[in-house]
Amino acid sequence: MVTDKQVRVLMKLLQEERSMKVAAAKAGMDEKTARKYRRLGRLPSEIKRAHRWRTRQDPFEEVWEEVHSYLEGNPGLEAKTLFEDLQRRYPGRFAEGQLRTLQRKVKQWRGLEGPPKEIYFPQEHRPGVLSQSDFTSMNELGITIQGCPFPHQLYHFALTYSNWETGTICFSESLESLSEGLQNALWALGGVPHMHQTDRLSAAVHKTDNPEEFTQRYDALLRHYGLTGKKTQPSSPHENGDVEQRHHRVKRAVEQSLMLRGSRDFSSREEYAEFLRKLFTQLNWGRRDRFEEELRELRRLPMSRIEACKRLAVRVSRNCTIWVNHNVYSVNSRLIGERVEIRLYVEHLEVWYGQRCIEKLPRLRGEGKHHINYRHIIDWLIRKPGAFENYRYRNDLFPTHRFRMADDQLQRRSPQRAAKEYLRILHLAARVNETAVDTALHHLIDQDQAITAESVEALVYGETQQLFSPENVVVNEVDLAAYDDLFRDSGSLIHVGEAVQ
């Protein structure tokens, strides 16, 4: 078979040799063949006929009309699904090895007759113009804090030109999380880009029952920093493609760093946050050149941050509780019937009354949950001990597991007086010291002694303070002679005792 290379050599030799015969011989082909290619003036690959005929019979020729009708009705059907359907309807007719043939036919149909595919238009980014942000779940990485699972999300911020990025740990796609995350990113960046783009952010920006209020709060945040807000079209997450792509790469970088670290457990949330901060610093280091271009185009930050909280006015119920974002919190009983202002932050809420912050409570995640502080209600509950047994939030009245063990023992030994005795113990914890009462209960349980309010009070005011008082902690003097012997045995010239002196 004559190759393209031979024909190229022939064409060159025809300019140098006197006869066709010599040129053909040197090109390694017959003279007649040489005349053919000189006449055509084309390479063998250019005149080769395309392979358009089948080398074997099409096993799906008779059933293709059925398959074709399925595809026209539902173009999303996969070839494997259609193949399994054919096997069920025509037992023994189609072998497993013929699946690839059907897949090629379906693929060809999609290319020739199938529905048009979505087109992605590459964008040209300019320095300092556009930033993007989004929330992404980090649960798949299996992070733990002191051995306990740490479910959380990451508010992820990125500049589209340099891909400079940062993130803030959060727990929900709320406006408070968005506000804190965006402000953290801008102050870490040291400037403000011209525009900021997000997805629809239905959970953070507007809510079905009051969309205007949420939109106004988001607009206020953008105005404070002089940002022009942009949102993607509905069901079009690819429009936020830069930060969406960074989600995957950041998680992969975190996964690799955790493998090098050798553990996914952190001693505290602060340690984990510092781990992420260092990781973002490493990732951003390779983007310094383009980032420097961005910095020259960024605008100045405002004089201060905007308060990243949501303010609500609620009335304290007769139950001594307030209802905030579909969760229940207890407050001081003096506020029953009063309207208080709630400042709802990402991870806590503040109760304000008379222009004073009188309570700071941890924010509950999710809905339908409750946080009842026994100190808020114990003064009245001890006067109505019968309400304890069926109290809706009874489980919140056990500060530690030893309080629950004490209640269990009281129920076994004296069911009639159990509630009254336990509430007296809880009242003692509220008045004096919860830790001291817990320590007293620990002592009584370990000694298998009967638990009563009198015995606990006696330990709190007597033995417990002596047993666990810091004044009774004895620290033995360190004997430096052992270190002297160690250094002497190793031939060291340093005498530890002299060094200390």
Secondary structure, DSSP 8 states (H G I E B T S, - for coil): ---HHHHHHHHHHTTT-S-HHHHHHHHTS-HHHHHHHHHH-S-HHHH-----S-SS--TTTTTHHHHHHHHHH-TT--HHHHHHHHHHHSTTTS-GGGHHHHHHHHHHHHHHTS------------TTTEEEEEEEE-GGG--EETTEE---EEEEEEETTT--EEEEEESS--HHHHHHHHHHHHHHHTSB-SEEEE---TTTT--TT-HHHHHHHHHHHHHHHT-EEEE--TT-GGGGHHHHHHHHHHHHHHHHHHHHHT-SEESSHHHHHHHHHHHHHHHHHTTHHHHHHHHHH-B---SS-----EEEEEE--TTSEEEETTEEEE--GGGTT-EEEEEE-SSEEEEEETTEEEEEEE---SSS-EE--HHHHHHHHTT-GGGSTT-TTGGGG-SSHHHHHHHHHHHHH-TTTHHHHHHHHHHHHHHT-HHHHHHHHHHHHHTT----HHHHHHHHHTHHHHHH-GGG-------THHHHHHHHHTT-S--HHHHH-
